[in-house]
Amino acid sequence: MALGSLLPELQPGGAGRTPLIERVAQWAAEKPEAPAFTFVDYSVNPAGAKVTLSWAEAHRRARAMAVRLRQSAEPGERAALLLPQTLEYMMTMLGALYSHVVAVPLFSPDLPGHADRLIGAYRDSEPAVIVTSRNALPHVEKFLADQDVPKPREIIFAEEVDEALADRWQNEPIGFDDLAYLQYTSGSTRRPAGVEITHGNVTANAAQLWAGWAPEKPNPELVSWLPLFHDMGLIATMAMPLVNGDHAIYTDPVSFIMNPVRWLELIAERPNKNVYTAGPNFAYEYVASMATPERIAKLDLTGLTACLNGAEPIRTSTLRTFAETFAPAGLRPGAQVPGYGLAEATVFVTAAGDDTPPKMIKVDRAALTQGELRLRDGDPGADGGAEADGGAGAGGGADGSAEADGGAEGISTLVSCGRAVGQLVAIVDPETRIERPDGRVGEIWVHGPNTAPGYWRNSERSQDTFGGELAEPGELPAGPWMKTGDYGVIHEGELYVTGRIKDLIIVDGRNHYPQDIEVTTQEAHPAVRHDHVAAFAVQGEETELLVVVAERNRRVPLARLDLAEVESAVRGAINVEHEMSVHEFVMVEPGAVARTSSGKIARSATRQRFEAGELPTTEARLAGRK
């Protein structure tokens, strides 16, 4: 059976519902002096310089930005945000939502590692104007000069917008179907695609996220470092606090990467002890690895109500490590909240928000690859929290969640991504378009007011993704359903994500989830860098052939590295664990395995580089040293 229900109050046009952006004016009127957004700037002060806007100030600055945007662009034209993550970024987004100018949340061109995404999104959206800052202007000018991209009509400097312009703003009707912004995604093979997010989508998803993730506790606050150009960061930091006029405290991603414990220090210092946060799996693993006992001793995490884990595959080892590392700081076992979502659903689809430790199940891997969920070891459905190692859940357009259990033959561990709120989730056979029963694997389909109408200027792909129709709907809506491209299964009323459809490896007629093979690879030898392995298939004469690309672990000195030994260990482990042979194993230098903008392994992109002979192999590195 499908998960969730369609709540009338979340439907466009529902009783008392207004577009989310209009809440800014509401909170400015009802609690003008209450804090709305606080930005913490570590670039000017290592201790963090805090600048706070009240709801009245945020309302005035957003309306001033709306007037300024409309001086340079017509309703429906695009405004590209090419500026650093500051208060100005947030005010530009809110101003664009007021103005009917379609925001394109991007980033300053000097942000490392995202050049291809920026070029593709900018070209596709064809913005009429750019909003940036004076400090970022040289990078914007270089980007425009170096790239074959449309030149903007005007460049607006966010920090120089005159607040007095707010007095000239005249309210305009905002419809639920009006386009609010373009959320660009980057997959592993295709150019960035702009998901059309309407005012109805963002209004519904903010309410869904609040209802499914934030229990009714007084004066909650949101603490985040997530990039505002990413769907999770934008909805968690901008949209969800607007639902009830709550306070959002945020910094920028670079400050987190440079010193990840800052994230938890910001949470610990909040006085009201009711804090929510979110991040991808790597963030929880990273902060746990970097936190010293001395810094942990100074933390008080008893007020951390929920920390959503999504945007990439969720590892049980990460859940366990994070829980164990910060238990001395008062972290509650039920604070960790695995979830699932993707930009095509605005972001949020499901979350496990029951104030209980993350739920895990051990399943038969062979049965799972044949489409059946079969519990192992007499497991009744729960694993006792974050105790098992090696498994994973998934979120944020997951590229896989069923992983090999370390040392357990033929077993994978799945993490529950919880239940849907205000939307419907069905598991569907993608070929027959018939809903599959509980316990059977199929494609995850989503239906609700948060699902986007389509991709920007791509009707064919829009129909393929957003035009799903059930062949035998029964009591469910016939359509339209958004097809996620993810495999999943429903067990005891909760969603478990098992992998990406396009990444499934089929060798000799048998299905294999690549993340299973990747975990086996990284556990086969200490020279393999964890979470930096890509397994994929290439076409052979009679069947697909398995290729494994693994990054070298920097902690193993090159002088002591025996490539033949590593390859033998990997081949042997995969042969024993998965009963398949490796066509080719390639060890590459750190950073060579491609990743998407949200940090997931980009297997198709890595395969393309492998087939083109473009991977920087460790073998070549060693040869160059001789």
Stockholm file with secondary structure:
# STOCKHOLM 1.0

chainA/1-626         MALGSLLPELQPGGAGRTPLIERVAQWAAEKPEAPAFTFVDYSVNPAGAKVTLSWAEAHRRARAMAVRLRQSAEPGERAALLLPQTLEYMMTMLGALYSHVVAVPLFSPDLPGHADRLIGAYRDSEPAVIVTSRNALPHVEKFLADQDVPKPREIIFAEEVDEALADRWQNEPIGFDDLAYLQYTSGSTRRPAGVEITHGNVTANAAQLWAGWAPEKPNPELVSWLPLFHDMGLIATMAMPLVNGDHAIYTDPVSFIMNPVRWLELIAERPNKNVYTAGPNFAYEYVASMATPERIAKLDLTGLTACLNGAEPIRTSTLRTFAETFAPAGLRPGAQVPGYGLAEATVFVTAAGDDTPPKMIKVDRAALTQGELRLRDGDPGADGGAEADGGAGAGGGADGSAEADGGAEGISTLVSCGRAVGQLVAIVDPETRIERPDGRVGEIWVHGPNTAPGYWRNSERSQDTFGGELAEPGELPAGPWMKTGDYGVIHEGELYVTGRIKDLIIVDGRNHYPQDIEVTTQEAHPAVRHDHVAAFAVQGEETELLVVVAERNRRVPLARLDLAEVESAVRGAINVEHEMSVHEFVMVEPGAVARTSSGKIARSATRQRFEAGELPTTEARLAGRK
#=GR chainA/1-626 SS CCBCCCCGGGSTTCTTCCCTTHHHHHHHHHCTTSEEEEEEESSSCTTCEEEEEEHHHHHHHHHHHHHHHHHHCCTTCEEEECSCSSHHHHHHHHHHHHHTCEEEECCCTTSTTCHHHHHHHHHHHCCSEEEECTTTHHHHHHHHHHSCCCCCSEEEEGGGCCGGGGGGCCCCCCCTTSEEEEEEECCSSSCCEEEEEEHHHHHHHHHHHHHHHCCSCSSCEEEECCCTTSHHHHIIIIIHHHHHTCEEEECCHHHHHHCTHHHHHHHHTCTTSCEEEEECHHHHHHHHHHCCHHHHHTCCCTTEEEEEECSSCEEHHHHHHHHHHHGGGTCCGGGEEEEEECGGGSSEEEECCSSSCCCEEEEEHHHHHTTBCCBCTTCCSCCSSTTCCSCEECCSSCSCCCEECTTCTTEEEEECCCEESSSEEEEECTTTCCBCCTTBCEEEEEESTTSCSCBTTCHHHHHHHHCBCCSSCTTSCCCCBEEEEEEEEEETTEEEEEEEGGGCEEETTEEECHHHHHHHHHHHCTTEEEEEEEEEEEECSSSEEEEEEEEECTTSCGGGCCHHHHHHHHHHHHHHHHSCCCSEEEEECTTCSCBCTTSCBCHHHHHHHHHTTCCCBHHHHHHHHC
#=GC SS_cons         CCBCCCCGGGSTTCTTCCCTTHHHHHHHHHCTTSEEEEEEESSSCTTCEEEEEEHHHHHHHHHHHHHHHHHHCCTTCEEEECSCSSHHHHHHHHHHHHHTCEEEECCCTTSTTCHHHHHHHHHHHCCSEEEECTTTHHHHHHHHHHSCCCCCSEEEEGGGCCGGGGGGCCCCCCCTTSEEEEEEECCSSSCCEEEEEEHHHHHHHHHHHHHHHCCSCSSCEEEECCCTTSHHHHIIIIIHHHHHTCEEEECCHHHHHHCTHHHHHHHHTCTTSCEEEEECHHHHHHHHHHCCHHHHHTCCCTTEEEEEECSSCEEHHHHHHHHHHHGGGTCCGGGEEEEEECGGGSSEEEECCSSSCCCEEEEEHHHHHTTBCCBCTTCCSCCSSTTCCSCEECCSSCSCCCEECTTCTTEEEEECCCEESSSEEEEECTTTCCBCCTTBCEEEEEESTTSCSCBTTCHHHHHHHHCBCCSSCTTSCCCCBEEEEEEEEEETTEEEEEEEGGGCEEETTEEECHHHHHHHHHHHCTTEEEEEEEEEEEECSSSEEEEEEEEECTTSCGGGCCHHHHHHHHHHHHHHHHSCCCSEEEEECTTCSCBCTTSCBCHHHHHHHHHTTCCCBHHHHHHHHC
//
